[in-house]
Amino acid sequence: MKTCHKKILVLYSILAISAFVSALGTPRAETQEKAYNPTDTLSREKLQEDFSVVRASFEEGHGALYRYSTKEEMDAIFDAAFEKIDSGMTEREFLRLLIPVVGAVNCGHTNVRRSSFITWLESQPVILPLGIRYLNRKPFLVRNYSERDDIIMGSELVSINGMPMDRIVSDLLPAISSDAHIETSKFYVLSSSVRFSHLFNIFYGITRKYEVRYKKAKTGEIQSVTLEGMKQKDVLEIFEKRYPEQNKALPLLSFQEVEGVPVLTIRTFSSGALKREGFDYPEFLRETFQELADKKSPSLIIDLRDNGGGSDDFGKMLFAHLAEKDFRYYAALEIKNNTFDFFKYTNLPKDQWTFPESRVKKNERGWYDALGHPNLGIQKPIPPVYKGKVFVLINGRSFSATGETTSLMHYHEKAVFVGEECGSGYYGNTSGFMVVVNLPNSGISVTVPLVRYSMAVDGYPEDRGIIPEFPFEPTVEDVLVNRDSVLLYAVNLTNKIK
């Protein structure tokens, strides 16, 4: 995921997602001295003003508001939501209306960043004390944080509080931001006990007790159990104690052989995170590909699952070790304007509301090209270049810079893919410089990315991520015993083809 430096003059960054909140300021809701009351309401006029700020910010600044929807479609979505704003709405009720509108932009970097209600939920016993994993779009129970020891893990979740899971999924999926029309990434959000519970409380009201019905593994018998909600901190503590293997920190970079097949694992492209762990990423890649060349390895697995992105240059660097000739990485980086009025709702000082001429240049369609990015223009291969067969593992959490490098691999036929649909749109994302807009009345903050990244690729559906040639999901049994069946499947596939 891409974020921004403190200075507006710098368009590109590799900071972690948490950094840009402090860079652009704390949302107003977090600075209020008055104790938060979730039953407090705001007038229709104030909420309409807040909604209008969101719409104006998107229309003025969002780099891909109409990338996956037409202007007419987005106008209809904005208008319909605006008409539903009523007097005396609580913040929760307003969030229930606002979040699906943000999700309709189909941009994984666009989201409701913070709100007083969500902050309040973090201290309340509202978290469903069960871990869920969606497999083939079906929810299975895979972790138990409650004191009940008779709940059978591996069972399929049927309903919560009388609502069938199909209905809950249908309600919540549109409220989750993702690139293009990709759903694999959304199901990972629903698999988070905390994120799922927050959405459940936003959509169905404050919930401190959950009646759960599930279909017992093996027997198929329907079982019902009522569980008290838990506080977020308590769930996290129990997870650490009960599931040490799943909680174990994995190396951000690794290169090893699995059953005779070399496997390069890259869990992040964040230079900051890699540096903190003592990795020299460029040197690590050079040494890895040199070893592959020395051993004349005929095949290689690159594991990019759960890699949420990071440095643009690090993604390009990986592809450059596979490229046998010069290539273009980005076709264009564009922003709508060179100055933005909606910046008055951010914490940026007024003298930083305009991009300097050295950083942007107006193009033929009236937008502005972002200048100076090292991935623009003709790129060179980086030796040693690997020429063997490459298998790349991806899933719904392969995002942002990971989506960029895999799109190039796919377009230039440098790899075949195993796993799930990539969580990043094939043709690029919208990120680069992202601002946090603070709504003046509710205090809710919304992330608005400005830079539209367009990859130098073609010939693929416009609204999808890479769909693997070899689709594969683990079974619920694999998840329960923490068995990496996806990697084992790829190793067996590699050996067969080899």
N, C-alpha and C positions, 0 to 999 in steps of 0.2 A: 504494500500500500504506500502511496506517495503522499508526502506532506510538504510543509513549507518552512523556510527559515523565517526569522523574525523580521528581516528587511524585505520590503516589497521589491527591491531591485533584483533580488535573486529569485528566479522563476522555478528553479528545480532544487529538489532536496531529497535526502535519504533518511530524514529523521523518522523516528517511530511515530505512530498515530497519536500517542498521548502527548507528544511534544507540541503539536500545533495548537492545542487548547491553551497552554500557557503562553505560547507565542502571540496569540491573538487576544488573550485576556480571558478571565473567568466569566462564564455566563452570569447574567444579572441574578438569576434565581439562586445561585450559590453564595451570593454576597448579602442576601437579605438577613436582617437581624431578627425579624419576627418569626416565631415558630410556625412551621408549615402546617396548615390544616387542609387535608384533601377534600373537605366539603365546601371550602370557600369557592365562590363563583365570581365570574367576570361578566360584565355586560356584553350584549350583542355587539355594540359599537366598538368596544375595545378588542374583542376577539376578531371582528371583521378587519380592524386595522392590522392586527398581527398577521392574519391570513394574507392580507393584501401585501404586506412587506415580504412574505415568503414568495408570493407570485411575482412581484416586481423584481425581486432579487434573481429568481430563476430566469425570468424573461430578459433581464438586462445582462446577466453575467454567466449563467450556466452554459458551459461549452458544448453540451450535447442535449439540450432540452428536447429537440425534435429529431434526435438520432434514430430512435426506435418508434416514435409516434409522430403523427403529423401535428401541425399547429392547431388544426381544427379539433383533433382528438384531445389534445392537452387543454385547449380552451374549454371544451365541454366538461372535462374533469374538474378544472378549476371552478367553473361556474356552478356546477352541481354541488360541490362541497361548500362553496360560499353561501349558497341558498339554505344549506342545512344548519348554518350557525344560528343558534338561538340564544336568547337572553337567559342568564342564570346558569350557563354551562360551567361545570368544574373543569379544572385543567385536564383531568383524565378524559372527560367527554370530548374536550377539544383535541387531545392527542388521538383519540379514536377516529376522529374525522381527518386530522392532518396527516398522520403517518401513511395511510394508503395513497394519499396524493403525492407524497415524497417518493413512495415506492413506485408510482406510475411513471416516474422519469426513467426507470430502468437503468440506473447508474449505481454501481456498487460503492462508489465513493461519496454518494449523496445520502445523508441520513439526518434524523433528529439526533443531535449530538448529546444534549443533556436537557433535563427538565427537573423542576422541583419535585414533581410527583414520582418520577423514576428514582431520584435520590432518596425520597422518603420510603419507597418500596424496599430499598436496600437495607433498611433497618427494621423492617417488619417481618413477622412470621408468615410469609405469603409464598414461599418457594415450595413447589411440589417436591416431596422428598424421595423422588425416584429419578434415575437416569434413563433416558430414552435414546434409542438409536433407530433412525429410519433406514430401512433396507428395502429396496424396491418399492419405495413410497409407503411402506407399512411401518408403524411404530412398535418397537419391541422394548421390553423392560430389560435393562442391562446392568443397572446399579441400584442398590437399595440404601438410602440414607436414613430411613426410619428405624424405629426400635422393633418393628415387626419382623420376625424371622421366618414367617410362613409364606411370604410372597415369593413365588417361583420366578426366578430370573429366566429370561429367554421367552417369556410369555408375550403374546401379542396384546397390546393395549387396545381396548374396545371403545371405552367412553370415559369421560370425566364429568362429574356432576350432571349426569344424565344426557350429556351431549355427545353424539357419536364422533369419533375421531375424524371421520371424513368431513364432517361439518366444520370442526375446529380448524383443520388444515385449510379448508376452503376459505374460511374467514381470515386466517392469519397470513397465508402466503402472500397476498397482495400488499401486506404491511411491511414486508421485508425487502429491503433494497438489494438489488443484484444487477449485474450487467446484462444487457440485452434481455432476452426472455428465458434466461437460464434459471432452472429450479434446483439443480443439485446443490448450489451454495445455500439456498433457502432452507433446505432440509437439514443442513448442518446447524443453522441457527435454531431450528426447532428441536434439535437434539441437545441443545444446551439447557439444563434445568433452569438456570437463572434467566436466560433470554426468553425461553418459553413462558416461564411464570410471569415475567414482566408483561409480555404481550397478552397473556391470559387475563391478567388483572386490568389491563387497559381496556380490553374488549368486553369483558364480562363482569366487571366490577371487582372490588377488593375482595379477595378470596383467602380465607384463613383455614379452610377445611376442604379437603378433596375426597370425593367419593369416586373411587377408581374401579372400573370393571375391566377385567382382562381374561383372555382365553389361555388357559393353562397350557404350557408347553407339553407336547406329547399326547395328553389326553384330550385337549380341546375343550375341556369343561370350563364354563364361565364362572369366574370367581369375582366377588365384590369385597372391597375393603375401604374403610374410611380412614384417612390419614390427616393429621394436623399439619398445617404448613410450617415451614422452618425458616429461620433467618438465614440470609445469604452467607454470613460468616460461618455459621454452624454447619451448613452444607459443605462448604469448602474444607473445613477442618475434618469432617467425617470422611470426605473423599480422600484426603491425604492419609488418614489412618487406615481405612478399610481397603483401599485400592493402591497400595504402594507401587505396584508394577506399572499401572496405568498413569500414575503420578510422576514416575521417574523422568527426570530431565534427559532428553535425547540430544546428542551432539548436533550442532547446527550444520556442520559439514562432516562428511565421512567418505572414505573410499575403502572398500573391502571386497573380498570375493565371497560369493554365496553359491555353494555347490559348483565351484569352478567358473562362475560367471562374475565379471567385475561389475560392481554396483557403486555408482557415484550418487550420493544423497546430498541434496542442497535444500535445507528447510527454510532458508530466508535469503534474500538478496540485500538485506539491510546492512550497510557498511558499519553502522554504529554497533549493532548487535554482534556482528562478526568480530569487530575489533575488540569489543569488551571480552569476548571469549578467547582472544589471543590468536585469531585467524588472520593471515594475510591472504585474502581471497585470490587476487591475481596470481600469486606465487603458488597457492594450493592448486589452482587449475593447471598452471604450467607443469607442475610436478606430476599431477595426475595424468595428464595427456601424454607427458613424456614417458611415463611408465607403461601406458597402453601402447605407445609406439615401440618401446624397447621390447615388450613381450609379444608384439604383433597380435594383440588380442583381436579376434574376429568379430566380437560383439560386446556391447556395453549397455547396461541398464542405467538410466538417469532417473532418479526418484525425485520428483518435484511435487509430490503430494503435500498438502497443508502448507505450501510455501505461499504466503500472502503477499509477496513482492518485496519492494525496497528500492534499491538504486537502479535507475534505468541502465546505467553503464554496466552494472554487473550482469544484468540479463543479456545485454548485447554481447558481452565478453564470452559468455557460455556459448552462444550461437557461433561466434567468430572462431571458436576451436573446432567447429564442425564444418565451416564454410570452406570450400575449395577455390572460390574465386571472389572477386569484389562483389559487394552487395549493398543494397539500400535497406536500412532498418526502419526508419520513420519516413512516411511519405510527406507528412506535414504535422506541425504543431501550431494550433491556432487558438486565438481568443476573440471574443465578439467585439470588444472595444479596447481602447487604450486608457480609458478613464471610466470610473464607475460611481454613480451617485449612491447606490445602495451600500457603499462602504461606510456611510454614516451610521449604519446599524452594527458595525464591527468596532473593535477597539483600535483600529488603525488610525493614526493621526492624519489630518486632512492633507498634509503635504505628501502623503504616500498613496493618494487615491488615483494617481495617474502613473502609467508606465513610461519610463523615459524612452526617447526615440532610439537609443542604442540597443534596446531590448526587443522592440516590436516594429513591424513595418506593415503598412496597410497593403492588402493583396487585392486581386482582381474582383473578388466577390464581396468586397467591403469589410471583411474581417481583418484581423491582424495576425501576421505570422510571428511566432515567437522565435527570436534569433539566438544563436550562440550555443544551442544544445549540441554536445559532442556526438550524439547519435544521428544528427542530421547529415545529409550528404552521403557520398560514397564511403563505405566502410571496408576495411581490409581484414582478411583472415588473420588469425593469431596462431602462429605455430607453437607447439606441434598441432597439426590438424588431424583429427581422427576421421578415418575413411571406412571404418567397419560398420556393421549393422547396429543401429541404435534403437533401443526401446525406451520410451519415456512413460513414466507412471504419473497420472494426473487424477485429480478429483475436484469436487466442488469448492474446495478451499485453495486451489491453485489459482492465484488471482494477481491482477495488476501487472507488475513487471514479469511475473511468471507467464501470464497470458501472452505478453509481447514476444518473449523468446520462443515459446512453443508455437506461436503462429508462424514465425519465420521458419522454424524447423519443419512444420507441416507444409507450408507453401513451397519450400525448396526441396521437399521430399528427403529430408535428412534423418527422419525418424518415423517409426510407427508408434502408436499410442495405445496404452493399456489402462483400464480403470473406468472412470466416470467422466461425464462431460465436464470440460474445464470450466471453472467458475468465472473466467474472464472472457469478454467478447472477442471474437476472432479479429476484428478490424481495429481494435484499440479500446482505450478507456478515456475517461475524463477525470483529470486529476492535476498533477503538477503544482499548481498554486491553488490552495484551497482556503477559503475564508469561512469563519464562523459568524453567522448572522444572529444577533441577539434580539429577539422579539420584544418590543418596548413594554408590553403589558403583562403577558404571561411569564416572561423570562425564559421561555423555551429557546434553545439555540439550534440552528440548522446549518449543516455544512454545505457550502456551495463551491464545487470545483470549477475552475475557470478554463483550464487548458484542454482542448480536444486533441487527443493523440490519435493519429491515423497511421496504421502500419502499412508498409509497402508490400501488401499482399492483395490477392484477388481470387475470384472463382469459388467463393464459399458462401453459404447462407448468411445473410446480413445480421440476423438476430440470434445467432447461436455461438457457443464456444466450441472448441474442438471436441468432436464426438469420436471416441476411440475406435480404431479398427477392431480392437479386442476388448469389448466391454466386460467388466468383471467387478462384482461386489462381494465382500465377505459374507459368510453366513452368520446368523446370530450366535451359533456355537463358536465360530472363530472369534467374535467380539468378546464373548464371555471369558475365553481363556487367553485373550490378548495375542492371538496367533495372526501373523501377517500373511494371510492367504493370498493377498494381491501380489505381493513380492514373490512368493513361492510359485504362483501361477506364471508370472512373467519369467522367472528363472527356467521353469519347465518349458515354456514356449520358446525361449531363447535357445535352449539346448536342442529342442526338436528342429528348429529352423537351421541351427548351426550344423 
